[in-house]
Amino acid sequence: MRLNRATVSFFSFLIVVFSIGGAQIAAAETAPAIEAKVDVALKTLYASSPAAKELAGVAKGILVFPEVVKAGLVVGGQYGVGALREKDKTVGYYKTIAGSFGLQAGAQTFGYALIFITQEALDYLKKTDGWEIGTGPSVVVADKGLAGSLTTTTAKEDIYAFFFDQKGLMAGLGIQGSKISPYTPEK
């Protein structure tokens, strides 16, 4: 039996994913576990980014994915679960998932938060059964340069994305094309 290159790449990808935390991905997250991770993630984010902390004060909502696992060997993917908070209260749970194909190799974990500035953007998230970033409301990645000059008076976009707590060996972080969908955690 002869395997083609895509099949070998796909199985290699699966091996990488499960070797860096596939058990965590495969296991369903409980609501209390997600809540605890989101609390820690927000503390980490606010400690590393004063702009994120300032924007959170005026945000309509914050969607936090405390741990996203990304892995790939030609074929790649990423997955994580998180919580949507409004005024420091969780109002829903979501998952993020993305796939990719191309020149890539490695594995990493990272967290990210989407800070919703406008009510329209937050309403869009809530009314869709699955939202692909890159369609719908505008999302601006707040890198170190932008975050250094971002304030509540200069924040004019719908949503700002902040990355934090990156670990592992894989070049680049991105959420373009990620699909965000409602998630029902175990009790």
C-alpha positions as CSV (number, residue, x, y, z in Angstrom):
1,M,0.0,0.0,0.0
2,R,1.4,3.3,-1.0
3,L,0.7,6.6,0.9
4,N,0.7,9.9,-0.8
5,R,2.5,12.9,0.7
6,A,-0.7,14.6,1.9
7,T,-1.7,11.5,3.9
8,V,1.7,11.2,5.5
9,S,1.6,15.0,6.3
10,F,-1.9,14.6,7.9
11,F,-0.9,11.7,10.1
12,S,2.3,13.5,11.1
13,F,0.2,16.5,12.1
14,L,-2.0,14.3,14.2
15,I,1.0,12.9,16.0
16,V,2.4,16.4,16.7
17,V,-1.0,17.6,18.0
18,F,-1.5,14.7,20.3
19,S,2.1,14.8,21.5
20,I,1.8,18.4,22.7
21,G,-1.6,18.2,24.4
22,G,-4.0,16.2,22.4
23,A,-5.4,14.8,25.6
24,Q,-6.3,18.3,26.6
25,I,-7.9,19.0,23.3
26,A,-9.9,15.8,23.2
27,A,-11.1,16.1,26.7
28,A,-14.2,18.3,27.2
29,E,-13.5,21.3,29.3
30,T,-15.8,22.0,32.3
31,A,-17.3,25.5,32.9
32,P,-15.3,25.9,36.2
33,A,-12.0,24.9,34.5
34,I,-12.6,27.4,31.7
35,E,-13.5,30.1,34.2
36,A,-10.3,29.6,36.2
37,K,-8.2,29.7,33.1
38,V,-9.9,32.9,31.9
39,D,-9.3,34.5,35.3
40,V,-5.5,33.7,35.1
41,A,-5.4,34.7,31.4
42,L,-6.9,38.1,32.0
43,K,-4.4,38.8,34.8
44,T,-1.6,37.8,32.6
45,L,-2.9,40.0,29.7
46,Y,-3.5,43.0,31.9
47,A,0.0,42.7,33.5
48,S,1.7,42.6,30.1
49,S,-0.5,45.2,28.2
50,P,-1.7,48.4,29.9
51,A,-3.7,49.2,26.6
52,A,-5.7,45.9,27.0
53,K,-6.5,46.8,30.6
54,E,-7.6,50.3,29.6
55,L,-9.7,49.1,26.7
56,A,-11.3,46.4,28.9
57,G,-12.7,49.2,31.1
58,V,-14.8,50.5,28.2
59,A,-15.4,47.2,26.3
60,K,-18.9,45.9,25.6
61,G,-17.5,42.4,26.1
62,I,-14.3,40.4,26.1
63,L,-13.9,36.9,24.6
64,V,-10.9,35.2,26.1
65,F,-9.3,32.0,24.8
66,P,-6.7,31.3,27.5
67,E,-5.0,28.4,25.8
68,V,-5.0,27.7,22.1
69,V,-3.0,24.8,20.8
70,K,-1.5,25.2,17.3
71,A,0.5,22.5,15.5
72,G,1.4,21.7,12.0
73,L,3.7,19.9,9.6
74,V,2.6,21.2,6.2
75,V,-1.0,20.7,7.3
76,G,-1.8,22.6,10.5
77,G,-4.6,23.4,12.9
78,Q,-5.4,25.2,16.1
79,Y,-8.1,24.8,18.7
80,G,-9.1,26.3,22.0
81,V,-12.1,27.1,24.3
82,G,-12.9,30.2,26.1
83,A,-15.5,32.5,27.7
84,L,-17.3,35.7,26.7
85,R,-17.5,38.2,29.6
86,E,-19.6,41.3,29.9
87,K,-18.9,43.5,32.9
88,D,-16.7,40.7,34.5
89,K,-19.5,38.1,34.2
90,T,-19.4,35.1,31.9
91,V,-22.3,35.2,29.5
92,G,-21.3,32.4,27.2
93,Y,-18.6,29.9,26.1
94,Y,-17.0,29.6,22.7
95,K,-14.4,27.5,20.8
96,T,-12.0,28.6,18.2
97,I,-10.7,26.4,15.5
98,A,-8.7,26.9,12.3
99,G,-6.9,24.9,9.7
100,S,-4.1,25.7,7.4
101,F,-1.9,24.3,4.7
102,G,1.5,25.5,3.6
103,L,5.1,25.9,4.7
104,Q,4.8,25.3,8.5
105,A,6.3,23.0,11.1
106,G,6.1,23.0,14.9
107,A,3.8,23.4,17.8
108,Q,2.9,26.1,20.2
109,T,0.3,27.3,22.7
110,F,-0.9,30.8,23.1
111,G,-3.8,32.8,24.4
112,Y,-5.7,35.6,22.9
113,A,-8.5,38.0,23.9
114,L,-10.9,39.8,21.6
115,I,-12.0,43.1,23.1
116,F,-15.3,44.2,21.7
117,I,-15.5,48.0,21.5
118,T,-18.9,48.3,19.8
119,Q,-22.2,46.8,20.7
120,E,-22.9,45.9,17.1
121,A,-19.8,43.7,16.9
122,L,-20.7,42.0,20.2
123,D,-24.3,41.4,18.9
124,Y,-22.9,40.0,15.7
125,L,-20.9,37.4,17.7
126,K,-24.0,36.4,19.7
127,K,-26.4,36.1,16.8
128,T,-24.1,34.0,14.6
129,D,-23.8,30.2,15.0
130,G,-20.3,30.4,13.9
131,W,-18.2,33.5,13.0
132,E,-15.1,33.4,10.8
133,I,-12.7,36.1,11.6
134,G,-12.1,38.1,8.5
135,T,-15.8,38.3,7.8
136,G,-18.2,40.6,9.7
137,P,-16.9,43.1,12.2
138,S,-13.4,44.4,11.7
139,V,-10.7,42.9,14.0
140,V,-7.4,44.7,14.5
141,V,-4.4,42.8,16.0
142,A,-2.9,45.0,18.7
143,D,0.8,44.2,18.3
144,K,3.3,45.9,20.6
145,G,3.6,49.0,18.4
146,L,-0.1,49.6,18.2
147,A,-0.8,48.7,21.8
148,G,1.8,51.3,22.9
149,S,-0.3,54.1,21.4
150,L,-3.8,52.6,21.9
151,T,-6.1,54.4,24.3
152,T,-9.8,54.5,24.9
153,T,-10.0,57.8,22.8
154,T,-8.0,56.4,19.9
155,A,-9.7,53.0,19.7
156,K,-12.0,53.3,16.7
157,E,-12.3,49.7,15.4
158,D,-15.0,47.2,16.3
159,I,-12.7,44.6,18.0
160,Y,-9.1,44.5,19.1
161,A,-7.2,41.2,19.4
162,F,-4.4,40.8,22.0
163,F,-2.1,37.8,22.1
164,F,-0.3,36.6,25.3
165,D,1.5,33.7,26.9
166,Q,3.0,32.2,23.8
167,K,5.0,29.0,24.3
168,G,6.5,26.6,21.8
169,L,8.3,26.5,18.5
170,M,6.2,27.7,15.6
171,A,6.6,30.9,13.7
172,G,3.8,33.4,13.7
173,L,0.5,33.9,15.5
174,G,-2.7,34.6,13.6
175,I,-6.5,34.4,13.9
176,Q,-7.5,35.3,10.4
177,G,-9.8,32.5,9.2
178,S,-10.4,31.2,12.7
179,K,-14.0,30.1,13.2
180,I,-15.5,31.0,16.5
181,S,-18.6,29.0,17.6
182,P,-20.7,28.6,20.7
183,Y,-19.4,25.8,23.0
184,T,-21.3,23.9,25.7
185,P,-18.9,22.9,28.5
186,E,-19.4,20.0,30.8
187,K,-20.9,21.0,34.2
